[in-house]
Structure formats: structure tokens, C-alpha cells
Amino acid sequence: MFVNNENIKIKTSRSSGPGGQNVNKRSTRVQAWVNIDDLDISEGEKKKLRIKLANKINERDELETESDEERAQEQNRDRAIEKLNELIEEALHEDKPRIPTGPHQGSIEECLYHKHLRYQKKKSRRTAKNPDIDPA
């Protein structure tokens, strides 16, 4: 978990999502911000976050998410914090480098088979009149 509750700024507003009549009178939509410098990660990881999540970081260097999927403000707050953690985790995840492999036995045999067919075709086109060419 990358985000602490002390580092998060939260703002609520009226949601356009589910909630029936409560939509018009309850502030269930939650916006959450966390400053990149407040995160407990290394400077290199902060730099990587700024590059990978540039479209989700505002001019004050804050990572921003929102949630209005649930009917309750508390659930939306938890979901917004969860989204922040997911974004950070995905941005910091490094894929293993791919180790290239050689051709497999079937592809080698297929290549040799087609090579032999080309050889047979060209061999059948040879004329026996030219002494330099071996018709065998």
C-alpha cells in the first residue's frame, strides 16, 4: 500500500451515478489527490510515476482519481484510495525481460522440406546438354 490516509486530500460532490433520489441531495462522489512527493518511495520511482502517469497528474504534482460508482460516500472513498494504489502499483511494475528463443524442430524441418522442393523444381529444369551442370 503506497498511499496513507494522512497524505490524501479528499473532496466530495454530488454524483451523477446510482443512488436514486439521493443523487440530488447527497454528496457521494469522491475525488482523491495525493502529492507525489509525499509518497514513501524512492526518487527514481517518483520520476517513473511522473512519466508513466503524466495524464493523471495535475499542475501541483498531485496524482488524482475519482469514484462515483457506489451509492455510499464511504465506499466511494475506499474505491478512490484503492484506485490510487492500483495506479501507482501498475506504473511501478516492471515486466521480466523477454529471452528470445531459437527456432523449434518443426519449423527447421519445414524449412528444409521447402528447400528440398525448390531444389527438386530447379533440378528438373536443367538441361543435359550443358556439361558443367551435373544432372544427377
C-alpha positions in Angstrom: 0.0 0.0 0.0 1.6 3.2 -1.2 -0.9 5.8 0.0 -1.5 6.7 3.6 -4.7 8.4 4.8 -2.6 11.3 6.1 -1.3 12.1 2.6 -4.6 12.1 0.8 -6.8 15.1 0.1 -10.4 14.2 -0.4 -13.3 16.3 -1.9 -16.9 15.2 -2.1 -19.6 16.4 -4.5 -22.9 15.3 -5.9 -22.7 12.3 -8.1 -24.4 11.5 -11.4 -24.2 7.8 -10.7 -26.5 5.4 -9.0 -28.4 6.4 -5.9 -32.0 7.2 -6.8 -33.3 10.3 -5.1 -30.2 10.5 -3.0 -28.3 11.7 -6.1 -29.9 15.1 -5.8 -29.2 15.6 -2.1 -26.2 13.6 -1.0 -22.5 14.2 -1.9 -21.4 10.7 -2.7 -18.9 11.3 -5.5 -15.3 11.4 -4.1 -12.2 12.9 -5.6 -8.9 12.0 -4.1 -5.4 13.6 -4.6 -2.0 12.6 -3.3 1.1 14.6 -3.8 3.9 12.6 -5.5 6.5 14.0 -3.1 4.5 12.7 -0.1 4.7 9.1 -1.2 7.1 6.8 0.6 9.0 5.7 -2.5 12.5 6.4 -3.9 13.2 9.4 -6.2 13.7 7.1 -9.1 10.3 5.6 -8.6 8.7 9.1 -8.3 10.3 10.0 -11.6 8.9 6.9 -13.2 5.5 7.7 -11.8 5.6 11.2 -13.3 6.5 9.9 -16.7 4.0 7.0 -16.8 1.1 8.8 -15.2 1.6 12.2 -16.7 -2.0 12.4 -17.8 -3.3 11.8 -14.3 -1.0 14.2 -12.5 -2.1 17.9 -12.2 0.0 21.0 -12.2 0.5 20.8 -8.4 2.3 17.4 -8.9 -0.7 15.5 -7.4 -2.0 12.2 -8.6 -5.7 12.4 -9.0 -8.6 9.9 -9.1 -12.3 9.9 -8.5 -15.1 7.4 -7.8 -18.9 7.7 -8.1 -19.6 4.1 -8.8 -21.2 3.3 -5.4 -24.2 4.8 -3.6 -22.3 5.5 -0.3 -19.7 8.1 0.1 -17.6 5.8 2.3 -17.5 3.1 -0.3 -16.5 5.7 -3.0 -13.7 7.0 -0.7 -12.4 3.5 -0.2 -12.6 2.9 -4.0 -10.8 6.1 -4.8 -7.9 5.2 -2.5 -7.8 1.8 -4.0 -7.6 3.3 -7.5 -4.7 5.5 -6.4 -2.8 2.4 -5.1 -3.6 0.4 -8.2 -2.3 3.2 -10.5 0.9 3.5 -8.5 1.4 -0.3 -8.4 0.8 -0.7 -12.2 3.2 2.2 -13.0 6.0 0.8 -10.9 5.6 -2.8 -12.1 8.4 -4.0 -14.3 7.9 -6.8 -16.8 10.5 -9.5 -17.0 12.8 -9.1 -20.0 11.9 -11.5 -22.8 14.5 -14.1 -23.5 14.5 -14.8 -27.3 14.5 -18.5 -28.2 15.7 -20.3 -31.3 13.6 -21.9 -34.0 11.9 -25.1 -32.9 12.5 -28.5 -34.5 9.2 -28.5 -36.5 10.0 -25.1 -38.2 13.5 -26.2 -39.0 12.2 -29.4 -40.7 9.5 -27.5 -42.6 12.2 -25.0 -43.9 14.4 -27.9 -45.0 11.4 -29.6 -46.7 10.5 -26.5 -48.7 14.2 -26.0 -49.5 14.3 -29.5 -50.9 11.2 -28.9 -53.0 12.8 -25.8 -54.5 15.9 -27.9 -55.3 13.8 -30.6 -57.0 12.0 -28.0 -59.1 15.2 -26.3 -60.3 16.9 -29.7 -60.9 14.0 -30.7 -63.2 14.6 -27.6 -65.3 18.2 -28.3 -66.0 19.3 -29.4 -69.5 21.6 -32.3 -70.0 23.3 -30.5 -72.9 25.5 -28.4 -70.6 28.5 -30.5 -69.4 29.2 -28.1 -66.5 25.9 -29.0 -64.8 25.6 -32.3 -63.1 22.2 -33.8 -63.9 22.3 -36.2 -61.0 
